[in-house]
Amino acid sequence: MGGLVAADVVKSNSSVTCSGSQASVSGNAELVGLVAAGQSVVVSNPNLAISLPGGISLIVNEQTSSSGGNTGSMTVNALHVKGPSIDIVVASAHSGITCS
């Protein structure tokens, strides 16, 4: 990414569990030393969107999930860079479950 985004550690986790027949989902990203466009980034909440030069967007700790009744799924992308002619995901984790 041309030095626009850098980090020392990039990791994602996702999990889904059953409690009886009810599915539940969780996930998180671990980022250490994240720097975007020369600025340090502290990640606290999911889906932090950062605009970068050149029409590039960075989504940090991107989380998408669905759960309802006995099924659930969770995807966590630690970093997702999108822009003209680029779509890069770094450290993606996905889980899915159907409880009986």
DRENGULO-98930 format. One record per atom (N, C-alpha, C): residue in one letter; x, y negated, z negated. Coordinates in nm, 2 decimals, padded with zeros to 4 digits, m for minus. Example, Ala and Ser with C-alpha at 12.3 -4.5 7.8 and 13.67 -1.06 7.14 Angstrom:
// residues 2
 resn   east  north     up
    a  01.32  00.57 m00.78
    a  01.23  00.45 m00.78
    a  01.32  00.33 m00.78
    s  01.28  00.22 m00.71
    s  01.37  00.11 m00.71
    s  01.29  00.00 m00.79
// end
This chain:
// residues 100
 resn   east  north     up
    m  00.08  00.12  00.00
    m  00.00  00.00  00.00
    m  00.09 m00.12  00.00
    g  00.21 m00.11  00.05
    g  00.30 m00.22  00.07
    g  00.33 m00.30 m00.06
    g  00.33 m00.24 m00.17
    g  00.36 m00.30 m00.30
    g  00.24 m00.39 m00.35
    l  00.13 m00.38 m00.29
    l  00.01 m00.46 m00.33
    l m00.05 m00.40 m00.46
    v m00.04 m00.27 m00.47
    v m00.09 m00.20 m00.59
    v  00.02 m00.10 m00.64
    a  00.05 m00.10 m00.77
    a  00.15 m00.01 m00.83
    a  00.10  00.03 m00.97
    a  00.14  00.15 m01.01
    a  00.11  00.20 m01.15
    a  00.22  00.30 m01.19
    d  00.24  00.31 m01.32
    d  00.33  00.41 m01.37
    d  00.27  00.55 m01.38
    v  00.14  00.55 m01.43
    v  00.06  00.67 m01.45
    v m00.08  00.65 m01.39
    v m00.12  00.74 m01.31
    v m00.26  00.74 m01.25
    v m00.32  00.88 m01.27
    k m00.43  00.89 m01.34
    k m00.49  01.02 m01.37
    k m00.64  01.00 m01.39
    s m00.71  01.10 m01.34
    s m00.86  01.10 m01.36
    s m00.90  01.23 m01.42
    n m01.01  01.23 m01.50
    n m01.07  01.35 m01.56
    n m01.23  01.34 m01.54
    s m01.29  01.45 m01.51
    s m01.43  01.46 m01.51
    s m01.47  01.59 m01.58
    s m01.59  01.59 m01.64
    s m01.64  01.71 m01.70
    s m01.79  01.71 m01.71
    v m01.85  01.82 m01.70
    v m01.99  01.84 m01.71
    v m02.02  01.96 m01.80
    t m02.12  01.95 m01.89
    t m02.14  02.05 m01.98
    t m02.29  02.08 m01.99
    c m02.32  02.19 m02.05
    c m02.46  02.23 m02.08
    c m02.49  02.23 m02.23
    s m02.60  02.17 m02.27
    s m02.65  02.19 m02.40
    s m02.79  02.25 m02.39
    g m02.79  02.38 m02.41
    g m02.91  02.45 m02.37
    g m02.93  02.45 m02.22
    s m03.04  02.40 m02.17
    s m03.06  02.39 m02.03
    s m03.04  02.24 m01.98
    q m02.99  02.15 m02.06
    q m02.97  02.01 m02.03
    q m02.82  01.99 m01.99
    a m02.80  01.93 m01.87
    a m02.67  01.90 m01.82
    a m02.63  01.76 m01.87
    s m02.50  01.74 m01.91
    s m02.45  01.61 m01.94
    s m02.31  01.59 m01.87
    v m02.28  01.47 m01.83
    v m02.16  01.44 m01.76
    v m02.07  01.33 m01.83
    s m01.94  01.34 m01.81
    s m01.85  01.24 m01.86
    s m01.73  01.23 m01.78
    g m01.65  01.12 m01.78
    g m01.53  01.11 m01.71
    g m01.46  00.98 m01.74
    n m01.33  00.98 m01.71
    n m01.25  00.86 m01.73
    n m01.13  00.86 m01.64
    a m01.06  00.75 m01.63
    a m00.94  00.74 m01.56
    a m00.83  00.68 m01.66
    e m00.71  00.73 m01.65
    e m00.60  00.68 m01.73
    e m00.50  00.62 m01.64
    l m00.48  00.49 m01.66
    l m00.39  00.41 m01.58
    l m00.29  00.34 m01.67
    v m00.16  00.35 m01.64
    v m00.06  00.29 m01.73
    v  00.03  00.20 m01.63
    g  00.04  00.08 m01.67
    g  00.13 m00.01 m01.59
    g  00.07 m00.05 m01.46
    l m00.06 m00.06 m01.45
    l m00.13 m00.10 m01.33
    l m00.11 m00.25 m01.30
    v m00.06 m00.27 m01.17
    v m00.03 m00.41 m01.12
    v m00.10 m00.42 m00.99
    a m00.18 m00.52 m00.97
    a m00.25 m00.54 m00.84
    a m00.22 m00.69 m00.79
    a m00.16 m00.70 m00.68
    a m00.12 m00.83 m00.62
    a m00.04 m00.91 m00.73
    g  00.05 m00.85 m00.79
    g  00.14 m00.91 m00.89
    g  00.08 m00.94 m01.03
    q m00.04 m00.90 m01.05
    q m00.11 m00.93 m01.18
    q m00.13 m00.80 m01.25
    s m00.10 m00.79 m01.38
    s m00.13 m00.68 m01.46
    s m00.28 m00.66 m01.48
    v m00.32 m00.53 m01.47
    v m00.46 m00.50 m01.48
    v m00.48 m00.41 m01.60
    v m00.57 m00.45 m01.69
    v m00.61 m00.37 m01.81
    v m00.74 m00.31 m01.78
    v m00.75 m00.18 m01.78
    v m00.88 m00.11 m01.75
    v m00.95 m00.07 m01.87
    s m01.08 m00.12 m01.88
    s m01.16 m00.09 m02.00
    s m01.29 m00.03 m01.95
    n m01.36 m00.09 m01.86
    n m01.49 m00.04 m01.81
    n m01.48  00.03 m01.68
    p m01.57  00.12 m01.65
    p m01.57  00.19 m01.52
    p m01.60  00.09 m01.41
    n m01.56  00.12 m01.29
    n m01.60  00.05 m01.16
    n m01.55 m00.10 m01.16
    l m01.43 m00.12 m01.21
    l m01.37 m00.26 m01.21
    l m01.34 m00.29 m01.06
    a m01.40 m00.39 m01.00
    a m01.37 m00.43 m00.87
    a m01.27 m00.55 m00.86
    i m01.17 m00.54 m00.78
    i m01.07 m00.65 m00.77
    i m01.05 m00.68 m00.62
    s m01.06 m00.81 m00.58
    s m01.04 m00.85 m00.45
    s m00.89 m00.88 m00.43
    l m00.83 m00.82 m00.32
    l m00.69 m00.84 m00.29
    l m00.68 m00.91 m00.16
    p m00.56 m00.97 m00.13
    p m00.54 m01.04  00.00
    p m00.56 m00.95  00.12
    g m00.60 m01.01  00.23
    g m00.62 m00.93  00.35
    g m00.75 m00.86  00.36
    g m00.85 m00.90  00.28
    g m00.98 m00.84  00.28
    g m00.98 m00.70  00.22
    i m00.89 m00.67  00.13
    i m00.88 m00.54  00.07
    i m00.95 m00.55 m00.07
    s m01.02 m00.44 m00.10
    s m01.08 m00.43 m00.23
    s m01.03 m00.31 m00.31
    l m01.01 m00.33 m00.44
    l m00.96 m00.22 m00.52
    l m01.07 m00.19 m00.63
    i m01.11 m00.07 m00.64
    i m01.20 m00.03 m00.74
    i m01.12  00.06 m00.84
    v m01.12  00.02 m00.96
    v m01.04  00.09 m01.06
    v m01.13  00.17 m01.15
    n m01.10  00.30 m01.18
    n m01.18  00.38 m01.27
    n m01.32  00.39 m01.20
    e m01.33  00.42 m01.07
    e m01.45  00.44 m01.00
    e m01.53  00.56 m01.04
    q m01.65  00.55 m01.09
    q m01.72  00.66 m01.14
    q m01.86  00.67 m01.07
    t m01.89  00.79 m01.02
    t m02.02  00.81 m00.97
    t m02.07  00.94 m01.03
    s m02.20  00.94 m01.08
    s m02.25  01.06 m01.14
    s m02.40  01.08 m01.12
    s m02.44  01.20 m01.13
    s m02.59  01.22 m01.13
    s m02.61  01.34 m01.23
    s m02.72  01.32 m01.30
    s m02.76  01.43 m01.39
    s m02.91  01.42 m01.41
    g m02.97  01.53 m01.41
    g m03.12  01.53 m01.43
    g m03.16  01.67 m01.46
    g m03.22  01.69 m01.57
    g m03.26  01.83 m01.61
    g m03.14  01.92 m01.62
    n m03.14  02.03 m01.54
    n m03.04  02.13 m01.56
    n m02.92  02.12 m01.47
    t m02.91  02.01 m01.39
    t m02.80  01.99 m01.30
    t m02.72  01.86 m01.33
    g m02.59  01.86 m01.30
    g m02.52  01.74 m01.32
    g m02.39  01.74 m01.24
    s m02.34  01.63 m01.20
    s m02.21  01.62 m01.13
    s m02.15  01.48 m01.16
    m m02.02  01.48 m01.16
    m m01.94  01.36 m01.19
    m m01.81  01.36 m01.11
    t m01.79  01.24 m01.05
    t m01.67  01.21 m00.97
    t m01.60  01.09 m01.03
    v m01.47  01.10 m01.05
    v m01.39  00.99 m01.10
    v m01.27  00.97 m01.01
    n m01.26  00.85 m00.95
    n m01.15  00.81 m00.87
    n m01.07  00.71 m00.95
    a m00.95  00.74 m00.99
    a m00.87  00.64 m01.07
    a m00.85  00.51 m00.99
    l m00.81  00.52 m00.86
    l m00.80  00.40 m00.78
    l m00.86  00.43 m00.64
    h m00.94  00.33 m00.59
    h m01.00  00.34 m00.46
    h m00.97  00.21 m00.39
    v m00.89  00.22 m00.28
    v m00.86  00.10 m00.21
    v m00.93  00.10 m00.07
    k m01.00  00.00 m00.04
    k m01.08 m00.01  00.08
    k m01.05 m00.14  00.15
    g m01.05 m00.14  00.28
    g m01.03 m00.26  00.36
    g m01.03 m00.23  00.51
    p m01.00 m00.33  00.59
    p m00.99 m00.30  00.73
    p m00.90 m00.19  00.77
    s m00.96 m00.08  00.82
    s m00.88  00.03  00.87
    s m00.82  00.11  00.75
    i m00.86  00.10  00.63
    i m00.80  00.17  00.52
    i m00.90  00.21  00.42
    d m00.89  00.33  00.37
    d m00.98  00.39  00.27
    d m00.89  00.50  00.20
    i m00.83  00.46  00.08
    i m00.74  00.54  00.01
    i m00.79  00.57 m00.13
    v m00.80  00.70 m00.17
    v m00.83  00.74 m00.31
    v m00.71  00.80 m00.37
    v m00.68  00.75 m00.49
    v m00.57  00.81 m00.57
    v m00.62  00.87 m00.69
    a m00.59  01.00 m00.72
    a m00.63  01.07 m00.84
    a m00.78  01.08 m00.85
    s m00.84  01.18 m00.78
    s m00.98  01.20 m00.78
    s m01.01  01.33 m00.86
    a m01.11  01.33 m00.94
    a m01.16  01.45 m01.01
    a m01.31  01.47 m00.99
    h m01.35  01.59 m00.97
    h m01.50  01.61 m00.95
    h m01.54  01.74 m01.03
    s m01.65  01.73 m01.09
    s m01.71  01.84 m01.16
    s m01.86  01.85 m01.13
    g m01.91  01.98 m01.13
    g m02.06  02.00 m01.11
    g m02.10  02.12 m01.19
    i m02.23  02.12 m01.23
    i m02.28  02.23 m01.31
    i m02.43  02.24 m01.29
    t m02.48  02.37 m01.30
    t m02.62  02.40 m01.31
    t m02.64  02.48 m01.43
    c m02.72  02.44 m01.53
    c m02.74  02.51 m01.65
    c m02.86  02.60 m01.64
    s m02.86  02.71 m01.70
    s m02.97  02.81 m01.69
    s m03.04  02.82 m01.82
// end
